[in-house]
Amino acid sequence: MRTIETDYLVVGAGAMGLAFADTLVSEGDARIVVCDRGPRPGGHWIRAYPFVRLHQPSAYYGVNSRPLGSGRLDTSGGNAGLHELATGDEVCAYFDRVMNHDLLPTGRVTYLPDSEYLGDGRIRGRDGETTAVVARRLVDATRLQAVVPSMRPPEYEVAEGVTCVPPNELPTLAGDFEHVIVIGAGKTGIDACLWALDAGIAPERLTWVMPRDSWFLDRENIQPGADFLPRFKASFAARLQSISDATSIEDLFARLEASGNLLRLDPSVRPTRYRCATVSRAELTRLRTIGDVVRLGHVLRIAGGAIELADGTVSAPPAALYVDCTADGLERRPTVDVFDGDRITLQSVRGCQQVFSAALIAHLENRRADDAARNALCAPVPHPSTDLDWLTMTLAEQRNEIRWLADPELLDWLATSRLNLLREMFAPMLARPRSRDRLLGMVGKGLRESNDKLEALLAAAGPA
């Protein structure tokens, strides 16, 4: 059994593991071993469906040191006029370049693909041999591992003779069926419906089964660049104002929708879910052309000509193609301290901004002297699932941001971090020394007052 001595053992070569490794290496002199079950870097991206794209601008994704995409605006399709969304193939090629062109050439990174982490620093490789890694710290980059439908079978019963496939097979099989039934209301379900519509499948040949409706983010509100900065700032301010003026949780969501911060599929159906999915208004218009939307809870069983759901049974064309889009994506898991002795557990420290969070955690590992100081700046933000989770997520991330505003060194890093969604809003403030403290004080005051109101709304609502 061979032995490798290193500073960090990073378990997982997905987006978070690579974002952490990139910042740790580019900002310091650490040695790293990265191991992963997959044959190449990229995590769930190498198993995703062929038409998958990012649902946030490419400018905010990947690793800090290497841009993703060209910075162009899309000129056609549902994202026209907005910053490009990298395809799955582009993301996989990007992560290959990060590993092979950026990390490995430093001579301080060892990459072990097709390798199983067995615990206690032991890794079983593709040849069956075991490697012992002696590291100062273990970095768990798998806690927020994304799950796509191709990685597991449906959680409902599928009768013999029914064709139920992950979205990976939709482009190949769609032409063989008169009707397509998409099961799942998350980002994957949205992508499958939009692909079918764009492929020329008429809306009346589609059925969309969604257990519960979700709130969506308007993608236009989170665009990078100077041209979109006024809208970005207006959206941020409107969110704080909506919270400030809200008289109840119901009223809060009405205000968030009225201000354009949140969108929903059907104006007559109150969403009870929130999973950070983004859509453009053009995409939402397309999705609303699907008239047959089934809202009867989770699917229990699919049989010939019928779908049995938790709240009832509906008939279905007997020769339909079922597309399973129900994988949980990012499962909501209990949080733990990010820094804990010889272990670092990568988690979101801003809502649904995993790669930014991993880069920030690596920066704190390089620049802070002790774990207590590090943990004080990066309390984990749980991934949301329900509408109420929007409040708890916003409260947790704003608590972190208040702490960041009080840390001059970290603020300077945030002002230059490519992955920071708020970079272009805060960078001009930080560039004006005379007004910097006053402007940051105003933002901090607004965040603190917003948090007081969120706490009051949650307390009034009682236990979830």
GUBANU-477649 format. One record per residue (C-alpha): x, y, z; chain. Coordinates in nm, 3 decimals, m for minus. Each point is the difference from the previous one (the first is absolute). Last residue first. Example, Ala and Ser with C-alpha at 12.3 -4.5 7.8 and 13.67 -1.06 7.14 Angstrom:
// GUBANU-477649
1.367|m0.106|0.714|A
m0.137|m0.344|0.066|A
//
This chain:
// GUBANU-477649
m4.333|2.469|1.073|A
m0.020|0.122|0.361|A
m0.167|0.340|0.045|A
m0.091|0.248|m0.276|A
0.038|0.296|0.235|A
0.355|m0.108|0.085|A
0.087|m0.030|m0.368|A
m0.135|0.346|m0.074|A
0.186|0.151|0.297|A
0.330|m0.164|m0.099|A
m0.044|0.126|m0.356|A
m0.066|0.351|0.132|A
0.313|0.006|0.216|A
0.197|m0.136|m0.296|A
m0.117|0.281|m0.226|A
0.097|0.258|0.263|A
0.348|m0.155|0.018|A
0.033|m0.011|m0.380|A
m0.105|0.363|m0.040|A
0.242|0.113|0.271|A
0.282|m0.194|m0.167|A
m0.074|0.163|m0.335|A
m0.003|0.347|0.156|A
0.323|m0.070|0.187|A
0.164|m0.119|m0.319|A
m0.092|0.329|m0.164|A
0.128|0.211|0.292|A
0.320|m0.202|0.036|A
0.083|0.025|m0.371|A
m0.086|0.369|m0.048|A
0.349|0.145|0.023|A
0.179|m0.316|m0.114|A
m0.193|m0.036|m0.329|A
0.112|m0.328|m0.160|A
m0.184|m0.205|0.264|A
m0.333|0.143|m0.106|A
0.071|m0.066|m0.369|A
0.088|m0.366|0.081|A
m0.320|m0.065|0.198|A
m0.255|m0.029|m0.279|A
0.237|m0.154|m0.249|A
0.105|m0.272|0.241|A
m0.347|m0.095|0.126|A
m0.019|m0.336|m0.181|A
0.352|m0.084|0.115|A
0.148|m0.265|m0.231|A
0.253|0.233|m0.164|A
0.134|0.102|0.342|A
0.144|0.352|m0.022|A
m0.229|0.196|0.234|A
m0.041|m0.307|0.222|A
0.376|m0.006|0.060|A
0.002|0.366|0.104|A
m0.295|m0.067|0.227|A
0.189|m0.288|0.163|A
0.287|0.231|0.088|A
m0.232|0.273|0.133|A
m0.209|m0.230|0.226|A
m0.313|0.176|0.130|A
m0.193|m0.041|m0.325|A
0.076|m0.373|0.012|A
m0.177|m0.034|0.336|A
m0.311|0.166|m0.140|A
0.024|m0.231|m0.303|A
m0.004|m0.308|0.223|A
m0.315|0.113|0.178|A
m0.147|0.077|m0.343|A
0.064|m0.359|m0.108|A
m0.179|m0.143|0.304|A
m0.305|0.228|m0.021|A
m0.038|m0.056|m0.374|A
0.013|m0.378|0.050|A
m0.248|0.012|0.289|A
m0.243|0.215|m0.201|A
0.027|m0.198|m0.325|A
m0.033|m0.314|0.212|A
m0.358|0.104|0.068|A
m0.073|m0.063|m0.369|A
0.122|m0.356|0.037|A
0.322|m0.172|m0.113|A
0.290|0.228|0.076|A
0.369|m0.102|0.021|A
0.123|0.072|0.350|A
0.231|0.302|0.047|A
0.316|m0.099|0.187|A
0.160|0.261|0.231|A
0.299|0.140|m0.182|A
0.158|0.297|0.173|A
m0.020|m0.121|0.360|A
0.121|m0.341|m0.120|A
0.330|0.150|m0.114|A
0.064|0.189|0.324|A
m0.077|m0.311|0.206|A
0.211|m0.212|m0.234|A
0.320|0.190|0.062|A
0.254|0.214|m0.185|A
m0.197|0.135|m0.293|A
0.141|0.067|m0.350|A
0.050|m0.333|m0.176|A
m0.295|m0.186|0.154|A
m0.209|0.315|m0.042|A
0.078|0.005|m0.372|A
m0.090|m0.368|m0.027|A
m0.337|0.065|0.165|A
m0.060|0.290|m0.240|A
0.072|m0.223|m0.299|A
m0.238|m0.270|0.126|A
m0.275|0.257|0.059|A
0.037|0.149|m0.347|A
m0.029|m0.352|m0.142|A
m0.313|m0.077|0.203|A
m0.205|0.317|m0.049|A
m0.348|m0.138|0.082|A
m0.039|0.228|0.304|A
0.330|0.142|0.118|A
0.226|m0.197|0.234|A
m0.067|m0.321|m0.190|A
0.181|m0.305|0.134|A
0.349|m0.151|m0.022|A
0.092|m0.206|0.305|A
0.357|0.067|0.119|A
0.147|m0.265|0.228|A
0.313|m0.020|0.220|A
m0.151|0.214|0.273|A
m0.347|0.111|m0.103|A
m0.033|0.272|m0.262|A
m0.333|0.007|m0.187|A
m0.196|m0.066|0.318|A
m0.290|m0.231|m0.078|A
m0.325|0.052|m0.190|A
m0.282|m0.253|m0.023|A
m0.075|m0.103|m0.360|A
m0.241|0.134|m0.260|A
0.062|m0.212|m0.309|A
0.146|0.183|m0.297|A
m0.146|m0.156|m0.312|A
m0.293|m0.185|0.156|A
m0.041|m0.232|m0.296|A
m0.356|0.032|m0.134|A
0.057|0.062|m0.370|A
m0.134|m0.334|m0.126|A
m0.113|0.030|m0.361|A
m0.303|m0.216|m0.082|A
m0.058|m0.080|m0.368|A
m0.368|m0.062|m0.068|A
m0.154|m0.307|m0.162|A
m0.304|m0.041|0.226|A
m0.090|0.371|m0.009|A
m0.053|0.102|0.362|A
m0.283|m0.019|0.249|A
0.027|0.171|0.334|A
0.003|m0.144|0.351|A
m0.028|0.189|0.328|A
0.174|0.184|0.281|A
0.317|m0.207|0.047|A
0.019|m0.077|m0.371|A
m0.096|m0.295|m0.219|A
0.066|0.063|m0.368|A
m0.220|m0.194|m0.240|A
m0.005|m0.135|m0.355|A
0.229|m0.297|0.057|A
0.131|0.035|0.352|A
0.208|0.267|0.168|A
0.016|m0.016|0.378|A
0.040|0.225|0.300|A
0.053|0.341|m0.163|A
0.028|0.285|0.248|A
m0.281|0.248|0.050|A
m0.311|0.056|m0.208|A
0.096|0.303|m0.210|A
m0.015|m0.120|m0.361|A
0.073|0.265|m0.264|A
m0.171|m0.053|m0.338|A
m0.001|0.348|m0.153|A
0.365|0.034|m0.095|A
0.010|0.348|m0.156|A
0.108|0.139|0.338|A
0.345|m0.154|m0.046|A
0.063|0.221|m0.303|A
m0.092|0.318|0.189|A
0.227|m0.108|0.283|A
0.286|m0.046|m0.246|A
m0.050|0.354|m0.130|A
m0.013|0.132|0.357|A
0.339|m0.154|0.060|A
0.021|m0.283|0.248|A
0.198|m0.066|0.317|A
m0.029|m0.294|0.237|A
0.095|0.085|0.360|A
m0.191|m0.297|0.148|A
m0.315|0.166|0.143|A
m0.319|m0.193|0.062|A
m0.349|0.093|0.121|A
m0.113|0.181|m0.315|A
m0.345|0.165|0.006|A
m0.193|m0.102|m0.312|A
m0.212|0.260|m0.182|A
0.294|0.191|m0.149|A
0.125|m0.326|m0.156|A
0.373|m0.050|m0.060|A
0.136|0.223|0.273|A
0.250|0.285|0.016|A
0.206|0.153|0.281|A
0.202|0.321|0.028|A
m0.225|0.188|m0.242|A
m0.120|0.259|0.253|A
m0.356|m0.137|m0.012|A
0.129|m0.352|0.060|A
0.206|0.101|0.302|A
m0.296|0.202|0.128|A
m0.241|m0.293|m0.028|A
0.263|m0.221|0.160|A
0.026|0.236|0.297|A
m0.380|0.031|0.034|A
m0.031|m0.374|0.048|A
0.283|0.010|0.252|A
m0.177|0.276|0.188|A
m0.003|0.379|0.025|A
0.276|0.054|m0.254|A
0.137|0.354|m0.037|A
0.358|m0.069|0.110|A
0.023|m0.330|m0.187|A
m0.125|0.156|m0.321|A
0.239|0.294|0.048|A
0.299|m0.234|0.038|A
m0.098|m0.188|m0.315|A
m0.067|0.325|m0.186|A
0.352|0.123|0.085|A
0.158|m0.314|m0.145|A
m0.221|0.018|m0.309|A
0.087|0.366|m0.053|A
0.371|m0.075|0.037|A
m0.016|m0.279|m0.259|A
m0.211|0.212|m0.233|A
0.249|0.288|0.018|A
0.293|m0.247|m0.042|A
m0.132|m0.160|m0.321|A
0.196|0.213|m0.246|A
0.304|0.006|0.229|A
0.050|m0.374|m0.012|A
m0.139|m0.309|0.168|A
m0.363|m0.116|m0.012|A
m0.189|m0.098|0.313|A
m0.333|0.182|m0.047|A
m0.042|m0.123|m0.360|A
m0.014|m0.357|0.130|A
m0.336|0.060|0.170|A
0.009|m0.238|0.296|A
m0.265|m0.271|0.021|A
m0.260|m0.090|0.263|A
m0.100|m0.362|m0.013|A
m0.324|m0.189|m0.063|A
m0.065|m0.330|0.176|A
m0.010|m0.365|m0.106|A
0.063|0.093|m0.365|A
m0.110|m0.218|m0.291|A
0.036|0.177|m0.335|A
m0.192|m0.148|m0.292|A
0.108|0.071|m0.356|A
m0.159|m0.080|m0.335|A
m0.231|0.302|0.032|A
0.309|0.221|0.026|A
0.113|m0.105|m0.350|A
0.335|m0.175|m0.017|A
0.213|0.217|m0.228|A
0.343|m0.066|0.153|A
m0.019|0.335|0.180|A
m0.313|m0.118|0.180|A
0.162|m0.331|0.100|A
0.322|0.172|0.113|A
m0.202|0.251|0.205|A
m0.193|m0.278|0.173|A
0.318|m0.198|0.075|A
0.182|0.307|0.132|A
m0.288|0.093|0.230|A
m0.013|m0.356|0.133|A
0.374|0.008|0.063|A
m0.025|0.336|0.176|A
m0.266|m0.128|0.235|A
m0.363|m0.095|m0.064|A
0.030|m0.375|m0.055|A
m0.166|m0.255|m0.230|A
m0.007|0.087|m0.371|A
m0.259|m0.189|m0.204|A
0.061|m0.017|m0.376|A
m0.274|m0.098|m0.244|A
m0.001|m0.135|m0.356|A
0.313|m0.205|0.056|A
0.291|m0.105|m0.223|A
0.129|0.354|m0.060|A
0.071|0.052|0.371|A
0.231|m0.303|0.023|A
0.347|0.130|m0.084|A
m0.040|0.356|0.130|A
m0.164|m0.126|0.323|A
0.266|m0.259|0.086|A
0.209|0.215|0.234|A
m0.327|0.125|0.150|A
m0.018|m0.319|0.207|A
m0.231|m0.269|m0.138|A
m0.347|m0.145|0.059|A
m0.139|m0.221|m0.275|A
m0.289|m0.198|0.147|A
m0.017|m0.368|m0.102|A
0.039|m0.133|0.352|A
m0.136|0.238|0.259|A
0.215|0.282|0.142|A
m0.006|0.035|0.378|A
0.119|0.326|0.149|A
0.345|0.107|0.123|A
0.135|0.014|m0.355|A
0.339|m0.168|m0.053|A
0.330|0.172|0.095|A
0.292|0.187|m0.157|A
m0.174|0.074|m0.332|A
m0.248|0.222|0.187|A
0.266|0.249|0.119|A
0.139|0.015|0.355|A
0.207|0.296|0.116|A
0.261|m0.062|0.266|A
m0.046|0.247|0.284|A
0.195|m0.208|0.253|A
0.246|m0.118|m0.265|A
0.280|0.258|0.021|A
0.131|m0.134|0.331|A
0.343|0.159|0.050|A
0.229|m0.210|0.220|A
0.271|0.198|0.175|A
0.366|m0.045|0.088|A
0.024|m0.285|m0.245|A
0.151|m0.350|0.000|A
m0.145|m0.173|m0.303|A
0.016|m0.380|m0.003|A
m0.048|m0.150|m0.346|A
m0.180|m0.329|m0.054|A
0.030|m0.211|m0.314|A
m0.308|m0.115|m0.185|A
0.134|0.123|m0.335|A
m0.258|0.282|m0.017|A
0.119|0.127|0.338|A
m0.102|m0.075|0.359|A
0.065|0.300|0.222|A
0.090|m0.011|0.369|A
0.024|0.323|0.202|A
m0.198|m0.139|0.293|A
m0.301|m0.057|m0.225|A
m0.054|m0.222|m0.303|A
0.016|0.269|m0.269|A
m0.066|m0.174|m0.330|A
0.212|0.085|m0.303|A
m0.092|0.022|m0.367|A
0.203|0.323|m0.012|A
0.305|0.067|0.224|A
0.136|0.351|m0.056|A
0.321|0.119|0.166|A
0.042|0.378|0.031|A
0.317|0.187|0.096|A
0.184|m0.032|m0.333|A
m0.166|0.324|m0.109|A
m0.070|m0.161|m0.339|A
m0.267|m0.221|0.164|A
m0.224|0.286|0.111|A
m0.026|0.237|m0.296|A
0.018|m0.175|m0.338|A
m0.103|m0.356|0.090|A
m0.243|0.058|0.286|A
m0.149|0.331|m0.107|A
0.004|m0.110|m0.363|A
m0.199|m0.315|0.079|A
m0.239|0.217|0.204|A
m0.061|0.218|m0.306|A
m0.058|m0.299|m0.227|A
m0.266|m0.128|0.243|A
m0.165|0.344|0.019|A
m0.002|0.038|m0.379|A
m0.153|m0.346|m0.043|A
m0.270|0.086|0.254|A
m0.082|0.318|m0.185|A
0.110|0.340|0.129|A
m0.270|0.262|0.051|A
0.083|0.322|m0.185|A
m0.085|0.342|0.138|A
m0.348|0.130|m0.076|A
m0.149|0.151|m0.315|A
m0.140|m0.332|m0.118|A
m0.033|m0.257|0.280|A
m0.317|m0.161|m0.138|A
0.152|m0.050|m0.341|A
0.216|0.234|m0.204|A
0.271|0.264|0.034|A
0.174|m0.118|0.317|A
0.221|0.267|0.150|A
0.376|m0.052|m0.004|A
0.236|m0.022|0.297|A
0.218|m0.257|m0.176|A
m0.074|m0.304|0.211|A
0.136|m0.109|0.336|A
0.273|0.224|0.137|A
0.301|m0.165|0.171|A
0.141|0.103|0.340|A
m0.317|m0.004|0.208|A
m0.128|m0.344|m0.091|A
m0.319|m0.098|m0.183|A
m0.312|0.215|m0.010|A
m0.088|0.369|0.033|A
0.088|0.112|m0.355|A
m0.182|m0.304|m0.139|A
m0.325|0.178|0.086|A
m0.236|m0.204|0.218|A
m0.220|m0.285|m0.120|A
0.297|m0.193|m0.133|A
m0.088|m0.217|m0.292|A
m0.122|m0.357|m0.041|A
m0.088|m0.118|m0.351|A
0.205|m0.321|0.015|A
m0.133|m0.121|0.337|A
0.243|m0.001|0.294|A
0.244|m0.277|0.091|A
0.326|0.190|m0.066|A
m0.148|0.307|0.167|A
m0.060|m0.193|0.323|A
0.366|0.032|0.100|A
0.209|0.198|m0.248|A
0.346|m0.154|m0.003|A
0.057|m0.321|m0.196|A
m0.046|m0.374|0.055|A
m0.230|0.053|0.296|A
0.051|m0.139|0.350|A
0.212|0.298|0.101|A
0.332|0.074|0.167|A
0.180|0.333|0.026|A
0.340|0.009|0.175|A
0.117|0.349|0.088|A
0.325|0.182|0.080|A
m0.040|0.351|0.133|A
0.202|0.299|m0.120|A
m0.264|0.270|0.022|A
m0.252|0.215|m0.189|A
m0.009|m0.196|m0.327|A
0.015|m0.340|0.172|A
m0.271|0.058|0.260|A
m0.216|0.190|m0.247|A
0.014|m0.276|m0.263|A
m0.042|m0.282|0.253|A
m0.318|0.152|0.144|A
m0.154|0.064|m0.342|A
0.101|m0.353|m0.105|A
m0.165|m0.165|0.298|A
m0.312|0.213|m0.038|A
m0.045|m0.073|m0.372|A
0.061|m0.373|0.024|A
0.335|m0.163|0.069|A
m0.103|m0.159|0.331|A
0.208|m0.086|0.306|A
0.266|0.268|0.043|A
0.302|m0.124|0.199|A
0.193|0.301|0.120|A
0.360|0.067|0.111|A
0.163|m0.300|m0.163|A
0.187|m0.323|0.072|A
m0.068|m0.284|m0.241|A
0.041|m0.365|0.105|A
0.015|m0.308|m0.221|A
m0.151|m0.330|0.104|A
//
